[in-house]
């Protein structure tokens, strides 16, 4: 029996964003909350609630577990806190979306747009029920 060996992926090799789709809701929420900005975990929770008028929320346990996976997958990166950031406790960790993370967010947005187009064509979603 011959066992085929696979070579480990080079982290510098370009990745196909579509390989991660569909995204877990929490991961997409975090990418949307971060947008092009940089913020700490609690700020991500606040931004998501604010950007969705309170319709979407993410709990701390889900947030931090997702952040760990997202860093490992190269979707976001940890950043040094800005000068003068006084959290009053342990050092805050700040996060920023990577170029690959933005590509994944765009691919997921397009995937969802196609589904919304189907919902509109089937008259499931109309202007009156938004």
C-alpha positions in Angstrom: 0.0 0.0 0.0 1.4 3.4 -1.0 0.6 6.3 1.2 0.6 9.6 -0.7 2.3 12.4 1.2 1.0 15.9 0.8 3.4 18.8 1.2 2.5 21.3 3.8 1.0 24.5 2.4 3.4 27.4 2.2 1.7 30.2 4.2 2.9 32.7 1.5 1.1 30.8 -1.3 -2.0 32.6 -2.5 -5.1 31.0 -1.1 -8.5 30.7 -2.7 -11.1 32.6 -0.6 -13.8 30.2 -1.8 -12.2 27.3 0.0 -13.5 28.7 3.3 -17.1 29.3 2.1 -19.7 29.2 3.5 -18.4 31.1 6.5 -19.7 30.5 10.0 -22.0 33.4 10.9 -19.7 34.5 13.7 -16.7 34.8 11.4 -18.6 36.8 8.8 -20.0 39.0 11.6 -16.4 39.7 12.9 -15.2 40.5 9.4 -18.1 42.9 8.8 -17.6 44.6 12.2 -13.9 45.1 11.6 -14.3 46.3 8.0 -11.2 48.2 7.2 -10.5 49.2 10.8 -8.7 47.9 13.8 -10.2 47.2 17.2 -10.1 45.1 20.3 -12.6 42.3 21.0 -15.1 44.3 23.0 -15.0 47.0 20.3 -15.8 44.3 17.7 -18.9 43.3 19.7 -20.0 46.9 20.0 -19.4 47.7 16.3 -21.4 44.7 15.2 -24.4 45.7 17.3 -24.1 49.3 16.2 -23.7 48.5 12.5 -26.8 46.2 12.6 -29.0 48.5 14.8 -28.8 45.8 17.5 -30.2 43.0 15.3 -26.9 41.0 15.4 -24.9 40.3 18.5 -22.0 38.0 19.3 -21.3 36.6 22.7 -17.8 36.8 24.2 -17.1 33.1 24.2 -18.0 32.8 20.5 -16.1 36.0 19.6 -12.8 34.9 21.1 -13.0 31.3 19.9 -13.7 32.7 16.4 -10.9 35.2 16.6 -8.4 32.4 17.4 -9.5 30.4 14.4 -9.5 33.5 12.2 -5.9 34.4 13.2 -4.9 30.8 12.4 -6.6 30.9 9.0 -5.0 34.2 8.1 -8.3 36.2 8.0 -7.2 38.7 10.7 -4.0 39.6 12.4 -3.2 40.7 15.9 -1.9 44.2 16.3 -0.1 46.1 19.0 -2.4 48.4 20.9 -2.2 52.0 19.9 -0.1 54.4 22.0 -2.0 55.6 25.0 -4.5 52.7 25.1 -5.2 52.4 28.8 -7.5 49.5 29.3 -7.2 49.7 33.1 -6.4 45.9 33.1 -4.5 43.5 31.0 -3.2 44.7 27.7 -5.9 44.7 25.1 -5.4 42.7 21.9 -6.3 44.6 18.7 -7.2 42.9 15.4 -7.2 43.9 11.8 -8.5 42.2 8.7 -5.8 40.9 6.4 -5.9 41.2 2.6 -6.9 37.5 2.4 -9.7 38.2 5.1 -11.1 41.0 2.9 -11.1 38.7 -0.1 -13.0 36.0 1.9 -15.5 38.6 3.1 -16.1 39.8 -0.5 -16.5 36.2 -1.6 -19.0 35.4 1.2 -20.9 38.7 0.5 -21.2 37.7 -3.2 -22.4 34.2 -2.2 -25.1 35.7 0.0 -26.0 38.3 -2.7 -26.8 35.4 -5.1 -29.1 33.8 -2.5 -30.8 37.2 -1.9 -31.4 37.5 -5.6 -33.1 34.1 -5.6 -35.2 35.1 -2.6 -36.3 38.2 -4.5 -37.0 36.4 -7.7 -39.2 33.9 -5.7 -40.9 36.8 -4.0 -39.8 35.6 -0.6 -38.1 38.9 0.0 -39.8 42.1 -1.2 -39.4 45.8 -0.6 -42.4 45.7 1.8 -40.9 43.1 4.1 -37.4 44.5 4.6 
